[in-house]
Amino acid sequence: MSTNSASKDKKLPEDLYRVAREKGTEAPFSGKYWADHEPGMYKCAVCGAELFSSNTKFDSDTGWPSFTDPANIEHLELTEDRSHGMMRTEVTCKKCGAHLGHVFDDGPKDKGGKRYCINSVCLTKE
């Protein structure tokens, strides 16, 4: 019997495991939060760390939830990602190591120019 090394305490749902642990990506316009406009705090779906406030969410027309700033930069780890023939910056949860998405420099200029492009499946919201 194999154990799920992604989570010692629980088995992650297949779609979350694929993105958070295997660095996958959900299809654009498919996640439950890409068009969400309700107030709240977005948290890591694996460990519950606070990641992004709805106050920093904006419509990027990319099909994924986009944020200008994290709720607490100390909760994120940013690393160079040269996969798929591209140069990007990967965003992971510092607490549990879950792959969340990527950050790009094409966000709203009046908000600092960053676009944290995050997979909905990696988020919960309170």
Secondary structure, 3 states (H helix, E strand, C coil): CCCCCCCCCCCCCHHHHHHHCCCCCCCCCCCCCCCCCCCCEEEECCCCCEEEEHHHEECCCCCCCEECCCCCHHHEEEEEECHHHCCEEEEEECCCCCEEEEEECCCCHHHCCCEEEECHHHEEEC
